[in-house]
Amino acid sequence: MMLAAKVEQRIGRGLGWLAGAVALCGGAVLLGMASVVVISVVGRALGWAGLGPVTGDFELVEMGCAIAVFAFLPWCQMRRAHVTVDILSHALGPRPHAGLGCLGDLMLTLCSGVILWRLWLGFTEKFPHGTEAFRARLGMGQKPWFPETTYELQIPVWIPFGLALIGAGLFFVVCLYSVWRSLNWTLAGQEPGA
């Protein structure tokens, strides 16, 4: 007995496509950050020729890496690519192994929920827009007195928070889905390919 197996597979295909698209965007951001580092290092090395580092390179790399990490998490969870230690669980048999995988997915869902919640709170502290009614409806609290920006480039800090929040939200949704999927695998008696 499985829980809506065909619906689960259809939703899984859609979430897999979305997680893959977000991961590709994260990869593009990471390539951009690598390019910034290379250009900045070459500019420093060729300072004698009138070149210099990219202004705010450390700010761009810091923000880009955070955005990329949150963009990769949903794809990683969808593919079950997180690090696991299952030396002993294979010895228990296929159903207990699948059950332990389900327990791991449940624990990761709880962690992803806490991450999403804390990132949401961080975003709402930095986001300076919206009416009081709009902010109250979304639990955003008061507007910040002084919207925070980065030091050199003066980029509003809420922008990278918001972009990371997209990845964290999708990560939580994928984690919820993965609990459903691994519960079906447990009910079926084993994980596919195990």
MOZITA-V806175 format. One record per backbone hydrogen bond with DSSP energy under -1.0 kcal/mol. CO is the residue of the C=O (numbers start at 1). NH is the residue of the N-H. E is the energy in kcal/mol with one decimal. If there is no record, write none. Layout:
CO/NH/E ; CO/NH/E
This chain:
4/8/-2.7 ; 5/9/-2.3 ; 6/10/-2.1 ; 7/11/-2.9 ; 8/12/-2.2 ; 9/13/-2.0 ; 10/14/-1.9 ; 11/15/-3.0 ; 12/16/-2.5 ; 13/17/-2.2 ; 14/18/-2.4 ; 15/19/-3.1 ; 16/20/-2.2 ; 17/21/-2.3 ; 18/22/-2.4 ; 19/23/-2.2 ; 20/24/-2.2 ; 21/25/-2.0 ; 22/26/-2.3 ; 23/27/-2.4 ; 24/28/-2.2 ; 25/29/-2.2 ; 26/30/-2.4 ; 27/31/-2.5 ; 28/32/-2.2 ; 29/33/-2.3 ; 30/34/-2.3 ; 31/35/-2.2 ; 32/36/-2.1 ; 33/37/-2.2 ; 34/38/-2.5 ; 35/39/-2.8 ; 36/40/-2.4 ; 37/41/-2.7 ; 38/42/-2.6 ; 39/43/-2.4 ; 40/44/-2.2 ; 41/45/-2.5 ; 42/46/-2.1 ; 44/47/-1.3 ; 46/49/-1.6 ; 46/51/-1.6 ; 47/50/-1.6 ; 54/57/-1.7 ; 56/60/-2.4 ; 57/61/-2.5 ; 58/62/-2.2 ; 59/63/-2.5 ; 60/64/-2.7 ; 61/65/-2.5 ; 62/66/-1.6 ; 63/67/-2.3 ; 64/68/-2.6 ; 65/69/-2.5 ; 66/70/-1.9 ; 67/71/-1.5 ; 68/72/-1.7 ; 69/73/-1.4 ; 72/76/-2.4 ; 73/77/-2.4 ; 74/78/-2.5 ; 75/79/-2.1 ; 76/81/-3.0 ; 86/90/-1.3 ; 93/97/-1.8 ; 94/98/-2.3 ; 95/99/-2.5 ; 96/100/-2.5 ; 97/101/-1.9 ; 98/102/-2.1 ; 99/103/-2.2 ; 100/104/-2.4 ; 101/105/-2.3 ; 102/106/-2.3 ; 103/107/-2.3 ; 104/108/-2.3 ; 105/109/-2.0 ; 106/110/-2.0 ; 107/111/-2.2 ; 108/112/-2.8 ; 109/113/-2.0 ; 110/114/-1.9 ; 111/115/-2.5 ; 112/116/-2.6 ; 113/117/-2.4 ; 114/118/-2.7 ; 115/119/-2.5 ; 116/120/-2.4 ; 117/121/-2.2 ; 118/122/-2.2 ; 119/123/-2.5 ; 120/124/-2.7 ; 121/125/-1.5 ; 123/127/-2.1 ; 131/135/-2.6 ; 132/136/-2.5 ; 133/137/-2.4 ; 134/138/-1.5 ; 135/140/-3.5 ; 136/139/-1.1 ; 148/157/-2.4 ; 155/150/-1.8 ; 156/159/-1.3 ; 157/161/-1.5 ; 158/162/-2.6 ; 159/163/-2.2 ; 160/164/-2.4 ; 161/165/-2.0 ; 162/166/-1.3 ; 163/167/-1.3 ; 164/168/-2.4 ; 165/169/-2.6 ; 166/170/-2.2 ; 167/171/-2.4 ; 168/172/-2.1 ; 169/173/-2.1 ; 170/174/-2.8 ; 171/175/-2.3 ; 172/176/-2.3 ; 173/177/-2.3 ; 174/178/-2.7 ; 175/179/-1.6 ; 176/180/-1.6 ; 177/181/-2.8 ; 178/182/-2.7 ; 179/183/-2.1 ; 180/184/-2.1 ; 181/185/-2.0 ; 182/186/-2.1 ; 183/187/-2.6 ; 184/188/-2.2 ; 185/189/-1.0 ; 185/190/-1.1 ; 191/194/-1.8
